[in-house]
Every structure is written in C-alpha cells, then in structure tokens.
C-alpha cells in the first residue's frame, strides 16, 4: 500500500485548538501543504489558527466548532465533513483526561470523558470507514490513543480504560477493511507537554513528557506510512518491548508510586498559604 500524500488534500484534525492537535495542524500545513478542517470547541482559538495557517502557509482552512462530548455535535460535524466528498484523511485527536484518585472522579466527569474519548471516536470512525469503503477512495484515519492503553496508569484509571478501548477497537476493525487504499492507524504516545498536562498535578512529571513538536512529527510520519499501531520515542518503544516481560502488577505498582508522589506534592503546594 502506497504512503498517504497530504499535499493539497483535505485533512480533518480534531482537538485542533491546542496541544498535539494544534501542532499536527501546523506541521501538516507548513511541511506538507495540507488543506485543513480544524475541529474543536473554542471558536476563537480555531479562527486564530486558521488565519495564521492561511496567511503564513498558504493553505486553505475550514473550521468546525463542536463539543465532542455531545452526540448531536458529533453527527452534525460528520455531516459537514462528508458533504462535499473531498475529505482525504482524518486525525481523531480530541480527548480529555483525569489525573487523580479515581474515587474523586465525578460521574459527570467520567461521562464527558467517555463521550469524548470513546463514543465520538467510534461514531467518527464508523461513518468514515463506511464512506471510504463505499466510495473506494484513497485515504486514512489516525486515532490518537495512548501508552496508557498498553500499560494502564494508576490515578488515570478511567482515562486508561478509554484509550484501551479505542486501541482494541481500531486494531480489530482494521482487519475487516476491504478498500485497499484506505487504512486505520493508532498512535499511542506517552505523556506530552501540552495544555492537558499543564496542571499542577503533572508538575513533578514534566521531565517524563515528550515535546509536542516531536510527538506531532512522529504521529504524522506514522500516519503517512500507514502504521497500524505506533509508539513514538525510542525509549518508549524499547520500554514497551521489555515491559512485556514483566508482570503488569509490578509495572503499575512502580508507576503508581511515581504518580501518587506527584499528586501528594501538588496537594502540599496548594495547601500552603
């Protein structure tokens, strides 16, 4: 199967108002000459990015304002995407996390996470797969999961569960595809320096996080090369290989201590006057 070619093609990026999605959009525009459909909740951020990319990179940009925790917004966004038949590829990057004791995660927070990280991804994937399978057009979908899907993270239990679901879902679905020009890919980075990890709870974990520019570049390269599952960073890939030989309880115990220490330090800082 030939590589995906993004130049002058229309590519969707969800969660494009900040973090990994914003950086992927920038690299697609400046380095690949890609026309973009940017989707996120924050209209002002999308409009700023649209103006920057059209003026500086010379590409065409459309924006869709949508809250992916709401099924109506998801369906309306998909209808807009597929209306003109020009969509070439999609990066389903939007997601929310929760870092803290699971007992303190409210049901409303969990529902928002589930709707955004799982339901919207499945809804988009279902419609996009159906479109590309029925039309026979070339294209692809990249789903952003996480290393937490491979090695669940204590104090991010619900988040790990959502990312595990979409990893299993996409890798299984890939084997049902019939269109030889269409591919599904799953990107599974570890922690990334973004707005999502800028909170005080993550303060003592910053040294573990990958720079967003590197994460975006490796994700786009993996997508172009139609990798089924890709873990970025040499250390992450080596670790992913060797950690398979260790008991998961041992691995999660060690990770849990590191994460809990970060939470305790954050709580101490916040308790000081």
Beta strands, then each sheet from edge to edge (+ up, - down):
strand 1: 10-14
strand 2: 35-40
strand 3: 61-65
strand 4: 87-92
strand 5: 139-144
strand 6: 182-187
strand 7: 229-230
sheet 1: 3+ 2+ 1+ 4+ 5+ 6+ 7+
end
